[in-house]
């Protein structure tokens, strides 16, 4: 049987429900189960003039093979009715409950992978929940050590994969966070998952420096000399293929990327703007280092587009396709 792929639409007032409904109209070679409030999806389908047969499934393991025009839903009830485009902190608990249900179903071996839609971090925090992002939240629920990686759509030739040493941190905290222990942990996870999840036997990893010009021999910062380079050398002794630290402004060129399987950026806005510029709406967010398979869209909630019919489901589709691929590889 095809794998069971769970989808959490994310913020109910955003475009998450819209893109899930758009996905439901497509051919997907998997058993797709949406973790959401069926009434929310019925309402949004009516607003978008979509005729989708939405049916509830109480036992995830019995999810049928997806058929276009149908959507299987594992029901989780909203706390308050939703108006597209208008956030309501009363529904923050619902968003987190959907994630908890998805993780639980995978841990109970009733599903194989999860794909997450966009959430609004601000409204979840306003509701009194300490939340910095899916990556950290899922790690806390699964006991994993997360590494965030985004990848361009594989059908666009050689994929661009960008992993992050640090994720959602203020710029002022990044230098202190980049320690030898952190870098060793992140690189080991990145190398291992490229081997075990993506089937790359000897991953070639490019590593960004932290400072402009990778520190310019210490004149623009010493993190490369004191922390990054010594750590890379220790890992090279273990036959992990690492190039760097390289200046981030020239690393993202064909000269380097054509010879690499992934890039490790030191912080969020060092590597992700390049990837999103090249493939926004067609990229995938993958969380490495977790005991569950999780992929995600590469965009936010787009509140202004919710309920308008203008949301693009392209990133969700490639995220689902990769989740299927990873689930199949994990079962062999």
C-alpha positions as CSV (number, residue, x, y, z in Angstrom):
1,X,0.0,0.0,0.0
2,X,1.2,3.6,-0.6
3,X,2.4,5.4,2.5
4,X,0.1,7.5,4.7
5,X,1.0,11.2,4.5
6,X,-0.4,13.5,7.1
7,X,-1.0,17.2,6.3
8,X,-1.5,19.9,8.9
9,X,-2.8,23.0,7.2
10,X,-1.4,25.4,9.9
11,X,-3.0,28.7,10.7
12,X,-6.7,28.4,9.9
13,X,-7.1,32.0,8.9
14,X,-4.2,31.8,6.4
15,X,-3.8,30.1,3.0
16,X,-3.2,26.6,4.6
17,X,-6.7,25.4,4.1
18,X,-6.8,26.9,0.5
19,X,-3.7,25.0,-0.6
20,X,-4.8,21.8,1.0
21,X,-8.0,22.0,-1.0
22,X,-6.1,22.8,-4.2
23,X,-3.9,19.7,-3.5
24,X,-7.0,17.6,-3.0
25,X,-7.9,18.1,-6.7
26,X,-4.6,16.6,-7.9
27,X,-3.4,13.0,-8.5
28,X,-1.3,11.8,-5.5
29,X,0.2,8.3,-5.3
30,X,-0.3,8.1,-1.5
31,X,-2.9,7.9,1.2
32,X,-3.3,11.5,2.2
33,X,-4.9,12.4,5.5
34,X,-5.5,16.0,6.6
35,X,-5.5,16.8,10.3
36,X,-8.0,19.6,10.6
37,X,-11.5,20.7,11.4
38,X,-13.8,19.4,8.7
39,X,-16.1,22.4,9.0
40,X,-13.2,24.7,8.3
41,X,-12.4,22.9,5.1
42,X,-16.1,22.7,4.1
43,X,-16.5,26.4,4.6
44,X,-13.3,27.3,2.8
45,X,-14.2,25.0,-0.1
46,X,-17.6,26.8,-0.4
47,X,-15.9,30.2,-0.4
48,X,-13.5,29.1,-3.1
49,X,-16.3,27.4,-5.1
50,X,-14.5,24.0,-5.0
51,X,-16.4,20.8,-5.0
52,X,-14.4,18.5,-2.8
53,X,-15.8,15.4,-1.1
54,X,-14.5,15.9,2.4
55,X,-14.9,12.8,4.6
56,X,-13.7,12.0,8.1
57,X,-11.4,9.2,9.0
58,X,-11.2,8.2,12.7
59,X,-8.6,5.5,12.2
60,X,-5.6,6.9,10.4
61,X,-4.4,3.4,9.4
62,X,-7.5,3.0,7.3
63,X,-6.9,6.1,5.2
64,X,-7.8,5.3,1.5
65,X,-5.6,6.0,-1.5
66,X,-6.1,9.5,-2.5
67,X,-8.5,10.2,-5.4
68,X,-8.7,13.7,-7.0
69,X,-11.7,15.6,-5.7
70,X,-11.6,13.9,-2.4
71,X,-10.0,14.7,1.0
72,X,-9.8,12.4,4.0
73,X,-9.8,14.4,7.3
74,X,-8.9,13.3,10.8
75,X,-11.1,15.7,12.8
76,X,-9.7,18.2,15.2
77,X,-12.2,20.9,16.3
78,X,-11.5,24.6,16.1
79,X,-11.9,26.7,19.2
80,X,-13.7,29.5,17.4
81,X,-15.1,30.1,13.9
82,X,-12.6,31.4,11.4
83,X,-12.7,34.4,9.1
84,X,-10.1,34.2,6.3
85,X,-7.3,36.7,6.8
86,X,-8.2,37.5,10.5
87,X,-6.0,36.0,13.2
88,X,-7.6,34.9,16.4
89,X,-5.4,33.7,19.3
90,X,-8.2,31.5,20.5
91,X,-7.3,29.1,17.7
92,X,-3.6,28.9,18.6
93,X,-4.2,25.8,20.7
94,X,-6.0,24.2,17.7
95,X,-2.9,24.7,15.5
96,X,-0.7,23.1,18.1
97,X,-3.2,20.3,18.7
98,X,-3.1,19.4,15.0
99,X,0.7,19.1,15.2
100,X,0.4,16.9,18.3
101,X,-2.1,14.6,16.7
102,X,0.1,14.2,13.6
103,X,3.2,13.3,15.7
104,X,1.2,10.9,17.8
105,X,-0.2,9.1,14.8
106,X,3.3,8.6,13.4
107,X,4.7,7.5,16.7
108,X,1.9,4.9,16.9
109,X,2.9,3.7,13.4
110,X,-0.5,4.7,12.0
111,X,1.1,7.0,9.4
112,X,4.5,7.4,7.7
113,X,5.3,11.1,7.4
114,X,3.9,14.6,8.0
115,X,3.7,17.7,5.9
116,X,3.1,21.0,7.6
117,X,1.4,24.1,6.3
118,X,2.3,27.6,7.4
119,X,1.7,28.8,11.0
120,X,1.8,32.3,12.4
121,X,4.4,32.4,15.2
122,X,3.2,35.7,16.5
123,X,-0.4,34.7,17.3
124,X,0.7,31.5,18.9
125,X,3.0,33.4,21.2
126,X,0.3,36.0,21.9
127,X,-1.9,33.1,23.1
128,X,0.6,32.3,25.8
129,X,2.5,29.5,24.1
130,X,6.4,29.7,23.8
131,X,6.8,28.9,20.1
132,X,9.7,29.7,17.9
133,X,8.7,27.5,15.0
134,X,7.7,24.1,13.8
135,X,11.3,22.8,13.9
136,X,11.8,23.4,17.6
137,X,8.3,22.5,18.5
138,X,8.5,19.1,16.8
139,X,11.9,18.4,18.3
140,X,10.5,19.0,21.8
141,X,7.6,16.6,21.0
142,X,9.7,13.8,19.5
143,X,13.0,14.0,21.5
144,X,14.9,14.7,18.3
145,X,17.8,17.1,17.6
146,X,16.5,19.2,14.7
147,X,18.4,20.6,11.8
148,X,16.5,22.8,9.4
149,X,17.1,22.4,5.7
150,X,15.4,23.8,2.7
151,X,15.7,22.4,-0.8
152,X,14.8,23.5,-4.3
153,X,12.4,21.4,-6.3
154,X,14.3,18.3,-7.4
155,X,12.9,18.4,-11.0
156,X,14.8,21.7,-11.5
157,X,18.1,19.9,-12.2
158,X,20.6,19.6,-9.3
159,X,18.7,20.5,-6.1
160,X,20.0,23.3,-4.0
161,X,19.9,22.1,-0.3
162,X,20.6,24.7,2.4
163,X,20.8,23.6,6.0
164,X,21.1,26.0,9.0
165,X,23.5,25.9,11.9
166,X,21.2,28.2,13.8
167,X,17.5,28.9,13.1
168,X,15.2,31.5,14.6
169,X,17.7,33.6,16.6
170,X,18.2,37.3,16.8
171,X,21.3,38.4,14.9
172,X,22.8,39.6,18.2
173,X,22.8,36.1,19.6
174,X,24.2,34.1,16.6
175,X,27.9,34.4,17.2
176,X,27.6,33.1,20.8
177,X,25.4,30.3,19.6
178,X,27.9,28.9,17.1
179,X,30.1,26.7,19.2
180,X,32.2,23.7,18.3
181,X,29.7,21.4,19.9
182,X,26.8,22.9,17.9
183,X,28.6,22.7,14.6
184,X,29.7,19.1,15.2
185,X,26.2,18.1,16.0
186,X,24.6,19.8,13.1
187,X,27.2,18.6,10.6
188,X,26.9,15.0,11.8
189,X,23.1,15.1,11.5
190,X,23.3,16.7,8.0
191,X,25.8,14.2,6.8
192,X,24.0,11.2,8.2
193,X,20.5,12.2,6.9
194,X,21.9,13.0,3.4
195,X,23.2,9.4,3.5
196,X,20.3,7.6,5.1
197,X,17.3,9.7,3.9
198,X,18.4,11.0,0.6
199,X,20.6,8.0,-0.5
200,X,23.8,10.1,-1.0
201,X,26.7,7.8,-0.1
202,X,29.4,10.4,0.3
203,X,27.8,13.8,0.8
204,X,29.8,16.9,-0.3
205,X,29.0,19.8,2.1
206,X,29.9,23.4,1.6
207,X,30.2,25.4,4.8
208,X,29.7,29.2,5.0
209,X,31.8,31.4,7.1
210,X,30.0,33.6,9.6
211,X,31.6,36.9,8.8
212,X,32.0,38.9,5.6
213,X,34.7,37.3,3.4
214,X,34.8,34.4,5.9
215,X,36.5,36.7,8.4
216,X,39.3,38.0,6.0
217,X,42.0,36.1,8.0
218,X,40.7,37.4,11.3
219,X,40.5,41.1,10.3
220,X,36.6,40.9,10.0
221,X,36.0,38.5,12.9
222,X,37.7,35.4,14.4
223,X,34.9,32.9,14.5
224,X,36.2,31.2,11.4
225,X,39.7,30.8,12.8
226,X,38.8,30.0,16.4
227,X,35.7,27.9,16.0
228,X,34.6,26.9,12.5
229,X,37.8,25.8,10.8
230,X,39.1,23.7,13.8
231,X,35.7,22.0,14.0
232,X,35.7,21.2,10.2
233,X,39.2,19.8,10.5
234,X,38.2,17.4,13.2
235,X,35.2,16.2,11.2
236,X,37.3,15.8,8.1
237,X,39.5,13.4,10.0
238,X,36.3,11.2,10.2
239,X,36.1,11.4,6.4
240,X,33.1,13.8,6.3
241,X,33.6,15.8,3.0
242,X,33.6,19.4,4.0
243,X,34.7,22.5,2.0
244,X,35.0,25.8,3.8
245,X,34.5,28.0,5.6
246,X,33.8,30.0,2.4
247,X,32.5,33.5,2.0
248,X,28.8,33.3,1.7
249,X,28.6,36.0,-1.0
250,X,30.6,33.8,-3.5
251,X,29.7,30.3,-2.2
252,X,26.3,30.4,-3.9
253,X,27.7,30.3,-7.4
254,X,27.9,27.4,-9.9
255,X,31.7,27.0,-9.3
256,X,31.0,25.7,-5.9
257,X,27.3,24.5,-6.0
258,X,27.9,22.2,-9.0
259,X,30.3,20.2,-6.8
260,X,28.2,20.0,-3.7
261,X,25.2,18.1,-2.3
262,X,24.3,20.6,0.4
263,X,25.3,24.0,1.9
264,X,25.5,24.7,5.6
265,X,24.7,28.3,6.4
266,X,25.5,29.8,9.8
267,X,22.2,31.5,10.2
268,X,18.7,31.8,8.8
269,X,19.0,34.9,6.6
270,X,22.5,34.0,5.3
271,X,21.4,31.0,3.2
272,X,17.6,31.1,2.8
273,X,17.3,34.3,0.8
274,X,19.4,32.8,-2.0
275,X,17.3,29.6,-2.1
276,X,14.0,31.4,-1.9
277,X,15.0,33.8,-4.6
278,X,15.9,30.9,-6.9
279,X,12.8,28.8,-6.2
280,X,10.2,30.5,-4.0
281,X,6.9,28.6,-4.1
282,X,8.6,25.5,-5.4
283,X,10.9,24.8,-2.4
284,X,10.6,22.4,0.5
285,X,11.4,22.7,4.2
286,X,12.8,19.5,5.7
287,X,13.5,18.9,9.3
288,X,16.5,16.6,9.7
289,X,17.5,14.9,12.9
290,X,14.0,13.9,14.0
291,X,12.6,10.4,14.5
292,X,9.7,11.4,12.3
293,X,9.7,12.4,8.6
294,X,8.6,16.1,8.3
295,X,8.5,18.3,5.3
296,X,6.9,21.7,4.9
297,X,6.1,24.6,2.6
298,X,8.6,27.3,2.1
299,X,6.2,30.2,2.6
300,X,4.1,31.9,5.3
301,X,0.4,32.3,6.0
302,X,-0.3,35.0,3.4
303,X,-3.3,36.2,5.2
304,X,-4.1,38.7,2.4
305,X,-4.6,35.8,0.0
306,X,-6.7,33.5,2.3
307,X,-10.0,32.7,0.7
308,X,-9.3,34.6,-2.5
309,X,-8.4,31.6,-4.7
310,X,-5.0,33.2,-5.5
311,X,-2.8,31.0,-3.3
312,X,-0.3,28.8,-5.0
313,X,-0.1,25.2,-3.8
314,X,3.2,24.5,-5.6
315,X,5.3,24.3,-2.5
316,X,2.8,22.1,-0.7
317,X,2.8,19.7,-3.7
318,X,6.6,19.3,-3.8
319,X,6.7,18.9,0.0
320,X,4.1,16.1,-0.2
321,X,6.1,14.5,-3.1
322,X,9.3,14.5,-1.0
323,X,7.5,13.2,2.0
324,X,6.3,10.3,-0.1
325,X,9.8,9.6,-1.4
326,X,11.4,9.7,2.0
327,X,8.6,7.5,3.5
328,X,9.2,4.9,0.8
329,X,12.9,4.9,1.3
330,X,12.5,4.5,5.1
331,X,10.4,1.4,4.6
332,X,12.9,-0.4,2.4
